[in-house]
Amino acid sequence: MKNTAFYIATRYLLAKKGSTAVTFITWLAALAMMVAVTAMFIIISVFSGLEDLNQDLIANLHADITVTSKQGKTLSDIDKAINTLNSNPEIAHFSKVINEKVYISFRENGDIANLRAVDSAYIFVNPIHKSIFYGSYPSFKYSNEVLLENKLDNRLSIPVGTESPYSAVLMMPKPGTGIISKEEDIFNRKDIFASGVFPGNDQLDNTIIAPLELAQELLNLPKKSAYQIVIKLKNPENADVVKATLESQLGNKYELKTKEEENAAFWKMINIEKLFIYLIFALVIFITTFNLAGAIIILQLDKKEQAKSLISLGMNMRSLRNIYFYTGILIVIFGVVCGLVLGSIISYLQIETGFFKAGSNIDLAFPVRIRLINYLIVAGTAAAFGFTISWAFSKINKSYFKNF
């Protein structure tokens, strides 16, 4: 009897209906489901692409593990910490870092910048030298040879190249108290030369990459001083295990954070945005399924005579109800399958051509990633709403057979 009900449901969907209006409403429900599924799949794929893009952007900005001091900025017992890191076989490279705000001026122009002072091993943790598009990475032969973020360099018009006769000036406020009688009492000053320029982003805007010695001189710190130690692991997937080991070895003077922990707020924001987008499009699909409800009701009204004949031939009410239920399921399956196929085609074309741009003045295509989980999420959401509506509106009341 189930096979009979499914066969009749297939005939109801594909065969010519009693009126053009019924045919139009039935296929309108299928088309609406297809469009909603296509839109949801494309949007979720775009968010997957943005997630991957953000991961790529911050992959080199944050180390696998970052070591900082729990009290104050400067790391205490830094020699002990370095010996511990050197003896850990899971660590591939590490680098000492000092991050501070600094004032940079060139001729009549000036700006507040983020000074990121590093040692020569920093490029093994963050290969920023590979992204330089003009000039070269500092040689570390001189403490005043720096790398500038592109927008900062453009605003200040600092010439690039250590052979340039023009130098910019970094100024750092001096710590301490006392009477200020001249400018030298306020700032430590250092002349710098820009060896190269690198592209910035949201987390690297106004950044200056400089040798560690430069920051130590500006801050009047001892030569071995650092604010952070950034670590690159041989296997980043073991970050949590290595972190736990280092915490027990280094003691409670240091705070260790993995890359995920440093960006916890950022990823929380991304996941919340993704959840809201999912809920919005789930609501769109839910509203779309009311077209399906209308199609089932109209089909029941259109097929009253056939239903009476089927009951006369011995079909029970449950099997009759299954006919309309299976018809709704077929409409849902058609919409989901066609929607996923169409969404996949559009997403693939965007990946290959980058036709849709992020903005009129931005030469960046919307990133798209096609993932299996996206298919499961969209198909599962549409099927859950579609099957529920089909079951609810396929129910036949006694009043259905009145006035035959």
N, C-alpha and C positions, 0 to 999 in steps of 0.2 A: 504493500500500500504506500510505503514511503517513496518507492521508485515511481509509482504512478503519480503521486503528488508532485514530485520534482519534475517529472516529464510535463505535466500540465502547466506547472509554473513557468517552465521554459517556453512552452507554447504561448502562454499569456504575454510573456515579455517580448518574444520575437514575432509572433503572428500579428496580423492586422487587427486592431481593436475595433470595438463597435462604433467608435466615432473618432474623428481626427483629434478632438480635444483630449481624449483619454490617451492617445498615442503621444501627443505633444507633452502632456503632464508627466507621463512615465519617463520619457527620454529627457525631459527637463530635469527631473530628479537625478537621473544618472549623470547628466552633464554638470549639474551643480556640484555633485559629489566629486567628480573628476577635477573640476576647477579648484575646489577647496583643498583637495589632497595635493594637487600640483603646487599650489601656493605655499602650503605648509611645508612640503618637502624642500622647496627651493629656499625658503627662509631659514629653515633649520640647517640646511647645507651651507648657507652663507655664514651662519653663526659658527658652524664647525670650522669654516675657512678662517673666520676672524680669530677663533680660538687658536688655531695653528699659527696664524700670523703673529699673534701676540706672544705665543711661546717662542717663535723664532726671534722676535724683537728683543725679548728679555733673556734669551738663552745665554748670551754672552755678557749681559749687564750684571748678572748676579752669579756668584760662584756656587758650586755644589754645597759648600759649607762656609759660613762666615763666622769668624771668631772675634768677639768684641769684649770689652771690659764691663763688668757689672757695676763698678764704681769708678766714675770719672771717664774721661775719654781715652786716656793713654793706657795701653796694655802694660800691666806690671809683670815682672819676671819673664820678660819676652824671650830671653835666652833659653829658659826652661821650656817654654812653649814651642820654640823652634826645634829644639832637640827632640821633643815628643813627636812633633809632626814628621821630622826626618826619619824617625824609627818606625813609622807606621807604613806597612807595605801597601795599604789600600790607597795611599795618597800619591798622585802623579806629580803635581806641582802645587806650590803655594807662593803667595806674594804678600808683602806688607803694604798697607795702604793708609793714607791720611786724607780724610775728607773735611774740607772747611770752606766757608764763604770767604771771598776775597774781592777786593775792588781792583779792577783793571782799567787803566787809562792809556790812551794813545793820542798825543797832541791835545785837541780840545774835546775829544770824545771819551766817555767813561761808562762803565757798567758794573753791576754786581755779577760775579761769576761763581761757579762751583769749582773749586780747585780739588782735583783728584790726583794726589801725589802718590806715585807707585815706584816700586823698584824694577830692576831690569827683567825680573821673572814674570812680570804681570802679563805679558803677551801670551804666556803659556796657559794662563788661567782665563784670560779674556783676549782673544786674538783680534783686538781692535785695529792692529796695524794692517789687517787685510782689507779694511773698509776705507782706508785713506784714499781720497780721490785727487788730492793735490799735495805735493811735497812729499815728505818722508816722516817716518816715526823717529822720535828723538833718539840720538845715539847714546845718551847717558854719559857722554864724555864731559858734558858741562851741565851744571845744575840748573841753568837758566834757559835751557832749550825745551820748548813746550809744544804740545799739539792742541790746536784750537778747534772747537765746534764751529761748523760752517756759518750758522746764522750770527753767532757772536763775532766771528771774524768779519763778516759782511757789514755789520753795524758799525764796528770800530775802524774798518778799513786798514787793518794791520797788514803790512807786507809780509809775505811768506818766504822764508829762506834765511838760513843763518848768516849768509853773506850780505844781507841787507844792512845798510848803515843806520836804519831806523829801528829803535827798540820800543816796546811798550813797557809799562810799569805796573807791577803788582804791589798793592798796599794792604797790609794786615794790621788791625789795631793791636797796640801793645797791651799786654796785661799789666795790672798793678794800679797803684793809686799815687797821688801826689799832684803837685801843681804843674799845669801845662804852660810852658812859656814859649814853645816853638813847635813847628809841625813835626820835627823829629821825635818829640816826646809822645806823639799820638800813634804814629804808624812805623812799622818796619817796611822798608821799600826794597824791591829787587827789580832790576831791569831784566826783561825776558825777550827772547827771539822765537818767533813761530817757525818751526821746522816743517809743519804740515797742517792740513785741514781734514777733518773727518765729518761725515754727515751725522746730524743729531736726530733725536726723537724726543718723545714726551719726557723720558727719564734722563736724557743727556743734553737737554737744552742748556746753553750758557756754560758748558763744561770745558775746563782746561785740564788736559792730561800733562803732568809734569813729573820730573824726577823727585823721589822722596826727599832728597837733600834740600830741595827748594822750600818745601813746606816746613822742614825742620828748622831752617834758617829764619823763615818768616815768623815762626811760632816760638823761637828760642828753645827748641827741644833738643835733647841729646841725640847723637847720631843714630842710635839703634831704636829710637822711639817709633811707634806706630799706633794708629787708632784701631786698625783691623788687621786680621790676617785672612785672606781669601784663599780657599782651597779648591783645587780641581781633583776629582777622584778618578781612578782608573775605570771604575764602574759606577756611574752616578746612581744606579738603582740601589746601591748599598748605602746610600747617604744616611738613612736613619740608623743603621747598624754602626757605621763609622762614627756618627755623631755621639751615640751612646758610649762607645769605647773611649772617645776623646774626652767626653765629660768626666768619666771616671778617672782618667789619667791626668787631666789638667787641673781638676779640683773646682771649687766653687767661686773662684775669682773671675771666671770667664763665662760668657754667654755664647752658646753656639746655636746657629739657626741654619736650617737647610734652605735651599732655593724656594721650595714650596711655602715654607713658613715665612720667609721674607716677603713673599708676594701674596700672603693669605688674603689680605683685604682686597687686592686687585682681582684675584680669582673669585672671591665671594661676590664682588660686584658683577663680574661677567656671568656667573652662574645664575644670579638673581635676574639679570636681564634676559638670559636664555629661558628661564622658567616663566617669566611674564609673557614673553613672545609665544612660548608653547601654549600657555593658558588662553591667550587671545585667539590663537588659531584653532585651538580645541573648541573654543566657544563658537567660532565661525563654522566649524564642521558640525557642531551640535545644532546650530540654527539651520544649516543646510539640510540636516536630516528631516526637518519638518516638511520639506518638499517630498521626501520619501514617504512620510506619513500621509500626505495629501494624495500621492500617487496610489498608495495601497487602498485608501478609502474610495477613491474614484473608481479603481479597478473592481472593488467589491460591488459597487453600485452598477457598474457596466456588465458584470458577469452574473447577475442574479439568476437569469434564466438558465445559464449553464450550471450554476450551483444547484438549482432545483433538480435538474436532470441527473447530476452526479449523486445527489442524495437519494433520488428514486432508484438509481442503479445499485445502491447499497453502500455508498461511501459514508463514513461516519463524520461527525462534526470535527473531530480532531484532525482527520486527514484533510478535510476541507479548509480548515484553518491553516494547515501546513502549506497548502498551495500558495496562499497569500504571503505566508512567512517566507517561503523559498523564493517567491518573486521578489520580495524586498531584499533578501540576501543576494540574489543575482544582480540586482541593481547596485547594491553596495560593492560587490566584487568587481563589477564592470568599472565603477567609478574609481575604486582604489587602484586596480591594475593599470587602467589607462592613465590615471593621474600620476602614478609613480613612474610609468614609462615616459610620459611627457615631461615630468619634472626632471628625470634623469637626463633626457635629451637636452633640455635647456641648460641644466647645470654643466653638462659636458661641453656644450658649445661655449659657455662662459669661461670654463677652464682653458679651453683651447684658443679662444679668440680674445678674451678680455674685453668684450664689446661694451659692457656696462661699466662705467667709471664711477669712482667714489665721489667725484665732484667735477664741475666744469673746469676748474683751474688745477685739478689734481690728476696727474697722469698715473693713476693707480686704479687698476680694475678691482671690482669687488671680488674678494677671495672666496672660493667655493671649494668645499671638500665633500666628496660623496663617500659616505660611510654606511656599513651594514646596519648599524644601530639606528640610523636615520630612517631607513626603510621600516624597521621594526616599530619604531615609535609612531610614525605616521600611519602605517597600516593598522597597528593595534588600536590607536585612538579612533580612527574612522570605523573600524570593524566593531569596536565596543559600542559606539553610539548607534551605528547603523543596525546592528543585530538587535539591540535593545528596542529601538523604535519599530523595527519590523515585527518583533514579537508582540509588542504592546498593541500595535494597531492592526494586527492580523486577527485579533480576537473577534469572534462573531457572537453577537447577542441574539436572543430569541426574536427581537424586533426585526432582525435582518430578513426573516422569511415572511413578515407580514405583507399584506397587499400583493402577494404574487399573483 
